[in-house]
Amino acid sequence: MTRSGNERDIYDVIIIGAGPAGMSGAIYAARKLLKTLLISKNVGGQVTDAWEIDNYLGFSQVDPAGLIKKFNEHVEKFGLERIIGKEVTSLDLAGEVKSVTTSDGSTFLSRTVIIATGKRPRKLGLPEEKKLGGKGIAYCATCDAPLFADADVAVAGGGNSALEAALDLIKIANSVSIVSLTPLTGDPIYQDKLQNSDKVTIYTEYEITKLLGEKVLEGVEIRSLKTGKVERLAVEGLFVEIGLIPNSDIVKDKLNLNKLGEIVVDYKCHTEIPGVFACGDVTNVPFKQVIVAAGEGAKAALAAYEYLISQE
């Protein structure tokens, strides 16, 4: 697209977020020769929390760092502009030209904006959690359960996501301990299946108070909320399934969010504001997987291109 004068300072698309959705969107935007700016506080998104990934097409048991490196190299091939290490602090999405302001006070203008800020796992908040993240602590059973074949594992949480994780794990692991702050709240059908499994031990109204191990997880310490009794579970893996938080605060008063805080989009990643798109885990699209996010990122970029063409 040709420009004259100060129009050269206006991007065709600004993509916020550099996880699988944002990076896939950046590649597709660049291939359409759109003037593109990618802004993100980090590269990789939730992939950085995964232990290993063996369900991404074409890659068998790739480590997350390796997959992110390949994503990054692919994006760099196109030479598009990137700002990594800065957060977006405000957006003005009204009008034909949108503005995006970053944490250093810089403001950028664009005809379209793609929001690909993802989700973040709700964490336990224990001091050892960061150190042992990716070293026995996982936040996605669909991604990481196969890595714990014949191991003793625990699941933190009592809702559907925790019980679904436990059901995945009993097919693979040696034993599964479910630790929930409350009585189980997941669907009764899930509860029945788990209670009838001789692999499963359920600790309701218990909290995880300590993570054990220096280099890898070796166990967890749990405490009964009723009696104060402390127990140690010797586990090699802990799946934290206490919810995900959409990174949608930046648009909570600007775009339609569902009750989970996810941005509501249509099948082409459109939001209700013309020229504003969203993709990946921050949206209401189901099945939060790397391959799904990458596909949604591609859709969002193609939809942005379609929108720009229609405005000419």
N, C-alpha and C positions, 0 to 999 in steps of 0.2 A: 504494500500500500504506500503510495507516494504522499508526501506532505510538503508543505511550504511554511516558512516562518516559524512561529512558536509552536505549530502543530507537531514539530519534531520532538517536542518535550512531552508529548502525550503518548502513553503506551497504548497498544491495542488491548493488551490483557495484563493484569497483575494477578499473580497466583500467590495466595497466602498459605504457606505450609509446604514442607518439603519431605513429607512421608511418601508412601507409594502412590497415593492419589495425586498429590501435588507434582511429584516428579514425572509421573506419567503424563499429566496434563501439560507440563512444560515441554516435553518432547513433542507431543502432538501439536501444540501451539507453534513451536519452532519449525516443525515440518510444513506448516501452513504459511510460513514466512510472516508470522505475526510478531510485531515488536513486543517482546515479553519481558516482564520483570518477575522474578521469583523471590519472595521474602519469607524468611523463616528463622525462628530462634535456634533451630538445630536441623540436622539432616537425618532422616530415617524414621522419625515419629515413633510409634509404638513398637516398630520392628526392633528397636534397640533394647527392648525389655524381653525379647524372646530368647529362649535357650538355644534353639536350633530350628530350622524351617525345612520340612521335607515334603510340603504339599504345594510348592510353587512350581508351576509347569516348567519342565526343562532343567530343574535343579533338584538333585536328590541329596537331602541332608546337608544343605548349605548353611554355614553359620551366618547369623544375622549381619555381622560386620562385613562379611564377604558379599552378601546380597546388596547391602547398602552401598558398598564400594562399586559394585557393578552398575547400580542405578545412577550413582554419582558420575561415573565415567561416561555413561550414556548421555546424561544431560550435558556434561561439559563438552562433549563432541560438537554440540550445536552452538556453543559460544554465546548463549543468551546471558543477559545480565542477572546477577544474583546478589542478594544481600542476606548473608547468613550471620546469625548471632544477634540480630535485632528483632524485637517484638513489635507487632502492629498495636498501637495504642488507641487509635480512633479511625473511624471510617465515615465518609460522607457519600452515601450511595444514591442520593437524589440527582436527577438531571442526566443529561447525556454523557457528561464527563464525571467520573467518580474520583474521589481523592482518598489516599491512604497515607496515614501519618505513622511514623515509626518512633521507637523509644528515644531516639536521639534528636527528635524534633523535625526530621526531614519529612516533606510531603511530596507524594508522587501522584500524578494524574493518569487516568486510564479510561478508555471507552468501555471496558468490561472488567469485572473482578470475579475471580474464582476463589471461593473459600474452601480450603482443604486442610483445616486445622486439626482434624482427627479427634480422638478421645484420649483420655488418660485413665489408667486403672486407679480405682480407689485403693489406697494402700493401707497397710496395718498401722503405719506410723511408728514402727519400732526402730531403734537406733541401728540394729544390725541389718535392716532390710536392704539398704542401698548397697552395702558391701557384698551381700550374698545374692543380689539380683542377678539372674542369669547363671547362677552357680548352685542351683537347686530350688530357687524360688522362681515360680512362673506365674504369669497372669493370663494365660490362654491355653486351656486344656486341648482345644482343637488343634492348636499349633504344636504343643510340646508333649502331650500325653505319650506318644509312641516312644519317646526317649527314656521312659521310665519302666520299660518292660521288666517284669519280675522284681521290681523294687517295692519297698514299703513307702507309701506316700500319705500325705494329709491334704485335705481340702478345707480352706477357711471360708465359711459362709453357710447359709441355710436356705437360700432362695433357689429359684429355678436354675440359675446359671451354675451355682455350686453343685446342685444335685445332678444336673446334666454332665458336669465335669466328672463327678464321682462315677456315674454310669459309664462314661467313656473309659475311666481308669480301671474299673473292675475287670474289664476285658483284657487288660495289659499288665497291671501291677500285681504284686504279690498280696498286698493288703492296702486298704484305704481307710483312713480315719477322717471322719467329718467333724469339724469343730465349729460350732455355731454359738453366737452370743445369745440367741433366742431359740425357742422351740422352732423346728423346721417349718418354713413357710412355703416351700416349693409345692408343686402339684402333688396330690395324694398318690397318683399313679407312680411318680418317681419315688416317693417315700416308700411305698410298698415294695418296689423292686429292690431298693437298697436295704431295707430292713430284712428282706428274705435272702440276702446274700451272706454267705459265711465269710466273705472277704472283708466285710464292712463293720466298723465300730463307730457308733455315733455318740458324740459328746455335745449335748445341748446345754445351753446356759453355761458355757465355758468360754474363756477368752485366752487367746494366745498372748503370753506375756514376754516370751524371750525366744530368740532364734539362736540355735546352737551351731557352732562350727566356725573355723577361721577362714579356710580357703574355699570350702564347699559346705553346704548344709548337711549337718549330721543329726539334727533333731530339733524338736520344738518343746517349749515348756508351756503347759496350759494350767489354768486355775479355774476351779469351780466358782461361779458367782453365788451359789447357794451356800456352800460350806467353807470356801476358801482353800480347799484341798488343792495342792500343786502336784502335777504329774508331768513326767517327761515321756515324749513319744519319740522313739528312734526311727526317724524317717529320712530318706534321701531326697525327697521332693516335697514341696509345699505349693499348692495351687491356690492363689489368693483370688477368690471369686466373690467379692463383696461389692461388685458393681463397677461400672465405667462412667466417667464424667465427660460429657461432650465439651470440647473447647470452643464453646459458642458464646461466651460472655461478651465478646466484642460486638456481637450483632443482636443481643437479646432484646433491645428496644427498636430494632430496625427490620428484622425479618421474622417470619412466622416460625415459631418453635413448637414442637410437640411437648407432651407432658414430661418427657425424659430430657428435654432441653436440646433435642436434635433439630437441625434445620430441615424444614419440610421442603422437599423438591419433587418435581414430576419426573417422568421417565427419561427426560433429556437433561436432567440436572438443573432446570430452571427454578429459581425462587420466584416470589411474587413481584420482584422489582426487575423491570427489563434491563438486561445487561449484567445482571448479577446471578452467578451460578454457584453451586456448592456440590461437593463430591466427597466420597469416602466416608469414614466412620463418624464424622460430625453430622451426617445427614440421617434421615429416617430410612434409608435403604437398608434392608435386612442383611444378615450374615456378614459380620465384621471380620473379613479375611483379607490378607495381603492381595490376593489375586482379584478379589472383588473391588477393592479400593483402586487398584491400578486400572481396571476396566472402567470404573466410574470416572477416574481422572481423564482418561482418553475421551469419554463421552462429553465431559464438561468442556474440554478444549474444542472439540468439534462443534458443540452447540454454541460456544462463544464465537467461533469462526462463522457459523451460519448466521448468527445474529448480526455480526459486523457487516457481512455481505448484504444483508437485507436493509441495512441503514444507508448504503451508498446510493 
